[in-house]
Amino acid sequence: MPNGDKLKPKNTREHIISLYGYITGLKKDVQHMHNGIHDLGGKIDKIYWVLLATVGAVALVFLERFISILWYSLP
């Protein structure tokens, strides 16, 4: 049972109460995990946008260098 060896339910009523408490505890744990995952998703989105902006900036620098090389190589 969820309470370990401390409490042993003696009849059906005590078993049901024990299971109800166990399920209530699991629901709280699931809600806590859901909030943690939701917060983690926001952090991952921020990292994604920083990475995307960095790649875009590097691409613009390379494009600028490529255009300047072509521009100055014209006769």
C-alpha positions in Angstrom: 0.0 0.0 0.0 1.1 3.6 -0.4 1.7 4.1 3.3 4.3 1.5 3.4 4.5 -0.8 6.5 3.2 1.9 8.9 -0.5 1.4 8.4 -2.2 -1.7 7.1 -5.9 -1.4 6.2 -8.0 -3.9 8.0 -11.2 -3.8 6.1 -12.6 -2.8 2.7 -13.5 0.8 3.9 -10.0 1.4 5.0 -8.6 0.0 1.7 -10.9 2.4 -0.2 -9.9 5.4 1.9 -6.2 4.5 1.5 -6.5 4.2 -2.3 -8.5 7.4 -2.5 -5.6 9.2 -0.6 -3.1 7.6 -2.9 -4.9 8.7 -6.1 -5.3 12.2 -4.7 -1.6 12.3 -4.1 -0.9 11.1 -7.6 -3.2 13.8 -9.0 -1.2 16.5 -7.2 2.1 15.0 -8.5 0.7 15.0 -12.0 -0.4 18.6 -11.7 3.0 19.5 -10.3 4.8 17.7 -13.2 2.5 19.4 -15.7 3.4 22.9 -14.4 7.1 22.0 -14.6 6.8 20.7 -18.1 4.9 23.9 -19.1 7.6 26.1 -17.7 10.3 24.0 -19.4 8.5 24.4 -22.7 8.7 28.2 -22.4 12.5 28.0 -21.8 12.9 25.7 -24.8 11.0 28.2 -26.9 13.3 31.0 -25.8 16.4 28.9 -26.7 14.8 28.1 -30.1 14.3 31.7 -30.9 17.8 32.7 -29.8 19.2 29.9 -32.0 17.1 31.0 -35.0 18.1 34.6 -34.6 21.8 33.6 -34.4 21.5 31.5 -37.6 19.7 34.3 -39.4 22.4 36.8 -38.4 25.2 34.5 -39.5 23.4 33.9 -42.8 23.0 37.7 -43.4 26.8 38.2 -42.7 27.7 35.5 -45.2 25.3 37.0 -47.7 26.7 40.5 -47.2 30.3 39.1 -47.7 29.3 37.2 -50.8 27.6 40.2 -52.3 30.6 42.5 -51.5 33.0 40.0 -53.1 30.9 39.9 -56.3 30.5 43.7 -56.3 34.2 44.4 -56.0 35.2 41.7 -58.5 33.2 43.2 -61.3 35.4 44.9 -64.0 
